[in-house]
Amino acid sequence: MEATLAPGIRGAAIEFCGTEGKLYITRSEFIFTAAERNAVPVTVKSPRDQTIDHVENFLECCRTRKLPNGDVYIGHRSAAASHLGNIAYVQKRRLNYNPDREEILPL
């Protein structure tokens, strides 16, 4: 299977950018680049493609009817964190969020 995220970009990955650098994570490696000028990226390779773990867990759940390691609730909460970060970034402000009601509160 091959996924295209945007024209010319292939695969699945996530990038976290912070004050001390950025961390780029794929299914096969972690790449950290410090914020300093001309910093050399540090790469840590995974011993195997992490997609295999996801597929094995999914097939095991099909056989046993058990919940997967990351069920729909975990996926929803993970996506919400990214969405909230994007909203705060676009609005250029901090957010006050009620996780029980899943709503952004006034400041």
N, C-alpha and C positions, 0 to 999 in steps of 0.2 A: 504494500500500500504506500502511496505517496501523497502527501498533503501539500497544498500550496497556500501559504498564508497571505502572500501579496505577490505581485508580479516579480519574478526573479528570486523569491525567497522560498526555500523548501524546508520541510521538516516541522518539528514541533519544539518550541523552546520558550523560555521565559527569561526576562532580564529584570533584575532589581537594581535600581540606581539609588545610591545614598551619598551621604556627605564624605564618606571615606573611600568610595569607589563604586564599581558596579560588578554584579555577579550574574553571569549568563549560564543558564542551566539547560542542557538538552538531555535526551534519554541516554546519552553515552558519555557525557563529560560535564564538568563544572569549570568555568573560566572566570577567575577573579582578576580584575584590573584595578589597581589602586588609583586614587584620584590625582596623585602627583603627576606632574608633567613628565612625559617620556617613560611612564611606568611600564614595566614588562609584564604582560599577562601571565598569571600562574594557572596552569591547566592540570586538573586531576581527572584522569580517565576512569570510567567505571569498568569493573572487571567484565561486565557483559551488558548488552543492550537492555535497558530497563523496561522496554516494551514487552519483553518475554515475561517478566513478573506480572504485568497487568493481564496479559492474555491467559497465563496459567491461573491466576486468581479468578478471572471471568469464567473460564471453563469449569473450574472447581465449583463455583457457585451454581452453574447450570446443572452439574451433577448432583450436588448436595442440597440445593435450594437455600443455602446460607447467604447472609448478606456479604457483599464484597468488602474488601478492605476500605474502599472509599465509596460509600453509598451516595445516593442522590442528595441527602441532606448535607453531607460533607462537601460535595461538589457545589451545592447552592451557596453555602457559607463561604467557600473559597472564592467563588466568583463575585459574591457581594463585596468582599474585601477589596478586590481589584476595581470594581465599579465605584465604590466609595472613594478610593484613591483618585480615580479619574475625575469624579465630580468635584472633589476638593481642588484638584489641580486646575480644572477649567474655570471654576468660580474664584480661584485664587484666595481661598479662605479655609479655615479649619471647619470641620463638621462636628456636630453634636449628634450622635447616633444612638437610638434605642434598639439594641439587638433583640429584645423580646418582642417588640412590636414591629421591628424591621422598618423603622422610619427615621428620617432625618429630622431632628428637632431644631427649632429656632435657637439662635445663640443668645 
